[in-house]
C-alpha cells in the first residue's frame, strides 16, 4: 500500500510523514519510484551513501491515456526557508551549512521532461554524485512531477532521503536569530544548525512585557528538517512601547533541554540584555559612591585649610 506524503503546516510547526508519492486529482498517468525491498517497506527512497559514490535513482512513468502526455520532473531540495517540506523548485532553503544540497549533487542539473506515448511507459534515471568528502547526517531532496498543462498543480511528489556519516541531533545546535519586532507583530527565526531531522521535540515559548506575560505557546510535536530555519510570526494587535523578554525552552526526546532568552525593545529603543541593564545600574552606583567620597574628601580639605588660616 502506498503511503501519502503529508505536510501539515501550522503557525508554529509541521508534521512530516515521508511517503512514496503524493497523487493528484488526475489518474491519467503515474510517477512511481523503483524501490529496493527495504525501501518498499518505507515507501520512499532512503539511501545510505558513501564518499565519492555515484547513485542511480529510478522512477517509472506510465501514461494511461489514449493520447500523448508530457511529464515535467523538477528536482529540488525538498524544503524552503521555513524549515517546511515543499516540492516547489522556485523556493529553496537558505540555511544549508554542513552539507551540499541535494540539487548540487545532481549529475544532470537540468529538469527533465519525459514524453509518453498513449498507454506507454518509460523509466527516468537520476544520477547523483556524492562528493569525496561525503555527507554528514542527512540530506533531503525531492522530485515534483506534473503534466505540461498542469504547471501550477503538481500531481506527484517523491521524497529522497540520503544518509551519510551517522550524526546525532544536538540540542545546542538550535538557536534563535533575526528577531524583528514592531508594534503589531514579532518575527523571529528558529535555526536547526545541523544536518539532522528534528522530530517530535517539545517547544515552549513565552513573551513578557516587563513582568506581564503576553504569549504562552506549547508545541509537543515540533519538527524541523536538516540545516534549516523556521520563520515564525506572532501578531498582537498593538503592543506597547518598551522592553520585551522572549523565553524559549526546547526539549528533545532524550530529556535534554535548552533555554534561550532574548531581550528586545519596541518603538525605537535599542536592543538590550538584562545583564547590560544590571551593569548600567552597578556602574551608576559606583560613580555615585566615588562622587560622594570625592565630595567628603573635598570638604575635609577645605576645613583643614580654613583652620590653618
C-alpha positions in Angstrom: 0.0 0.0 0.0 1.3 3.4 -0.9 2.0 5.9 1.8 1.0 9.5 1.2 3.4 12.3 1.9 1.6 14.6 4.3 2.7 18.0 5.3 0.6 19.7 8.0 1.6 23.3 8.5 0.6 25.5 11.4 2.0 28.8 12.6 4.5 27.0 14.8 5.1 23.5 13.5 4.7 20.9 10.9 4.3 17.2 10.9 6.0 15.2 8.2 5.4 11.6 7.1 7.7 10.6 4.3 6.0 8.5 1.7 6.3 7.1 -1.8 4.3 9.8 -3.6 1.5 12.3 -3.5 -1.1 11.6 -6.1 -3.1 14.5 -7.5 -6.7 14.6 -8.7 -5.9 13.1 -12.1 -5.1 9.4 -12.5 -4.3 9.5 -16.2 -0.6 9.0 -15.6 1.7 7.9 -12.7 5.2 8.5 -11.5 6.5 5.8 -9.1 10.0 5.3 -7.6 11.6 1.9 -8.3 12.5 0.9 -4.8 14.5 -1.8 -3.2 12.8 -4.3 -0.9 13.9 -2.4 2.1 12.7 0.9 0.8 9.4 -0.6 -0.3 8.6 -1.0 3.3 9.2 2.7 3.9 7.5 3.8 0.7 10.3 6.3 -0.3 14.0 6.5 -1.2 16.1 6.2 2.0 19.7 5.5 0.9 22.9 5.2 3.0 25.6 6.7 0.9 29.4 6.5 0.8 32.1 9.1 -0.1 32.6 9.6 -3.9 29.7 7.3 -4.7 27.5 7.7 -7.8 23.9 6.8 -7.3 21.2 6.0 -9.8 17.6 6.7 -8.7 14.9 5.5 -11.0 11.2 6.3 -11.5 8.7 4.6 -13.7 6.3 6.8 -15.6 3.2 5.4 -17.1 0.6 7.0 -19.4 -3.0 5.7 -19.0 -4.5 8.0 -21.7 -5.2 7.5 -25.3 -3.1 10.5 -26.2 0.5 11.6 -25.8 1.4 13.0 -22.4 4.5 15.2 -21.5 5.5 14.9 -17.8 7.9 17.5 -16.4 10.1 16.4 -13.5 11.6 19.2 -11.3 14.3 18.3 -8.8 14.6 20.4 -5.6 15.9 20.4 -2.1 12.6 19.4 -0.6 12.2 22.2 1.8 12.0 26.0 2.0 13.5 28.7 4.3 10.7 27.9 6.8 12.1 24.5 7.6 8.9 23.1 6.0 8.6 20.4 3.3 7.9 21.7 -0.2 8.4 20.5 -3.7 8.3 23.8 -5.5 11.5 24.3 -7.5 11.2 28.0 -7.1 11.7 28.0 -3.3 15.0 27.0 -1.8 16.2 26.7 1.7 18.7 29.5 2.7 20.3 27.8 5.6 22.5 25.0 4.3 25.7 24.7 6.2 27.4 21.4 6.8 26.3 19.5 3.7 26.0 20.0 -0.1 22.4 20.4 -1.2 20.6 17.6 -3.0 20.4 19.6 -6.2 24.1 20.4 -6.1 24.9 16.7 -6.2 22.8 16.0 -9.4 25.0 15.0 -12.3 22.5 16.4 -14.8 21.1 19.6 -13.2 18.6 20.2 -16.0 15.0 19.4 -15.2 13.9 16.5 -17.3 10.7 16.3 -19.4 9.5 12.9 -20.5 7.2 12.3 -23.4 4.9 9.2 -23.0 3.1 7.6 -25.9 -0.5 6.6 -25.5 -0.6 3.9 -22.8 3.2 3.9 -22.9 5.8 3.9 -20.1 9.4 5.0 -19.6 12.0 4.8 -16.8 13.5 8.1 -15.7 17.0 7.7 -14.2 18.5 10.4 -11.9 22.3 10.3 -11.3 23.6 11.7 -8.0 27.3 12.2 -7.3 28.3 12.2 -3.6 31.4 14.4 -3.1 34.7 13.0 -1.9 34.2 14.5 1.5 30.9 12.6 1.7 27.9 14.0 3.7 27.3 14.3 7.4 24.0 13.2 8.7 21.0 13.6 6.4 20.2 15.4 3.1 16.6 15.8 1.8 15.7 16.0 -1.8 12.5 15.7 -3.9 11.1 15.3 -7.4 8.0 17.3 -8.3 6.2 15.8 -11.4 3.4 17.4 -13.4 1.8 17.3 -16.8 2.6 20.2 -19.2 -0.9 21.6 -19.0 -0.9 21.5 -15.1 2.2 23.6 -14.3 0.6 25.1 -11.2 -0.8 21.8 -9.8 1.7 19.1 -9.4 0.4 15.6 -9.5 3.2 13.6 -7.9 5.9 14.3 -5.4 8.6 11.8 -4.4 10.8 12.2 -1.4 14.5 11.2 -1.3 16.5 10.9 1.9 20.3 10.5 1.7 22.2 9.5 4.9 25.9 9.7 5.2 28.1 9.6 8.3 25.7 9.0 11.3 25.1 12.2 13.2 23.2 12.5 16.5 21.0 15.6 16.9 22.5 18.1 19.3 20.0 20.4 21.1 22.8 23.0 21.5 22.8 23.5 17.7 19.3 25.1 17.9 19.2 28.9 18.3 17.2 32.0 17.6 18.3 34.7 15.2 16.8 37.8 13.4 14.2 39.0 15.8 12.3 41.8 14.1 9.7 43.3 16.4 7.2 46.2 15.8 4.0 47.4 17.4 1.8 44.8 15.7 3.9 41.6 15.4 7.2 39.9 16.3 9.1 37.9 13.7 11.9 35.5 14.6 13.8 32.5 13.2 14.5 29.3 15.0 17.5 27.7 13.4 18.4 24.0 13.2 22.1 24.4 12.6 22.9 20.7 11.9 22.2 18.2 9.1 19.7 16.0 11.0 15.9 15.9 11.2 14.4 17.1 14.5 11.3 15.0 15.2 8.7 15.4 18.0 10.6 17.9 20.1 8.8 19.8 22.8 8.8 23.6 22.5 7.5 26.2 24.8 7.7 29.9 24.0 6.8 32.8 26.4 6.9 36.5 25.7 6.8 39.1 28.5 6.4 42.9 28.6 8.1 43.8 31.8 6.6 41.2 34.1 3.4 40.7 32.2 3.1 37.5 30.1 1.5 38.2 26.7 2.3 34.9 24.9 2.5 31.3 26.0 2.8 28.8 23.2 3.3 25.0 23.6 4.1 22.6 20.9 4.7 18.9 21.8 5.4 17.7 18.3 7.9 20.3 16.9 9.7 19.1 13.8 12.4 20.7 11.6 14.3 19.4 8.6 18.1 19.3 8.4 20.0 22.6 8.2 17.0 24.9 8.1 15.3 27.7 9.8 11.7 28.1 10.8 10.4 31.6 10.4 7.7 32.5 13.0 5.4 35.5 13.2 3.2 36.4 16.1 0.5 39.1 15.8 -0.6 41.0 18.9 -2.8 43.9 17.6 -1.0 46.8 19.2 2.0 46.3 21.5 3.0 49.0 24.0 6.4 50.7 23.6 9.0 49.3 25.9 11.3 46.4 26.6 10.3 42.8 26.0 11.7 39.4 27.1 11.4 36.2 25.0 11.9 32.9 26.7 12.2 29.7 24.6 12.5 26.2 26.1 13.1 23.3 23.8 13.3 19.6 24.9 14.5 16.6 22.8 13.4 13.0 23.0 16.1 12.1 25.5 15.0 14.7 28.0 17.8 17.2 27.3 16.6 20.8 27.2 17.9 24.2 26.2 16.6 27.6 27.3 17.1 30.6 25.1 16.5 34.2 26.3 16.2 37.2 24.1 15.6 40.8 25.0 14.4 43.5 22.6 12.5 46.8 22.6 9.7 48.3 20.5 9.4 51.8 19.2 13.0 52.9 18.6 14.6 51.6 21.7 18.0 49.8 21.3 18.1 46.0 21.8 19.5 45.2 25.2 20.2 42.4 27.6 19.2 42.1 31.2 22.9 41.7 32.3 23.7 45.0 30.5 20.9 46.8 32.5 22.3 45.4 35.7 25.8 46.5 34.7 24.5 50.0 34.0 22.9 50.2 37.5 26.1 48.9 39.0 28.2 51.5 37.2 25.8 54.3 38.3 26.1 53.2 41.9 29.9 53.1 41.8 30.0 56.5 40.2 27.7 57.9 42.9 29.8 56.4 45.7 33.0 57.8 44.1 31.4 61.2 43.8 30.4 61.0 47.5 33.9 60.1 48.5 35.4 62.9 46.5 32.9 65.3 48.0 33.7 64.1 51.5 37.5 64.5 50.9 37.0 67.9 49.4 35.0 69.1 52.5 37.7 67.8 54.8 40.4 69.6 52.9 38.5 72.8 52.9 38.1 72.5 56.6 41.8 72.0 57.2 42.7 75.0 55.0 40.2 77.2 57.0 41.7 76.0 60.3 45.2 77.0 59.1 44.1 80.4 58.2 
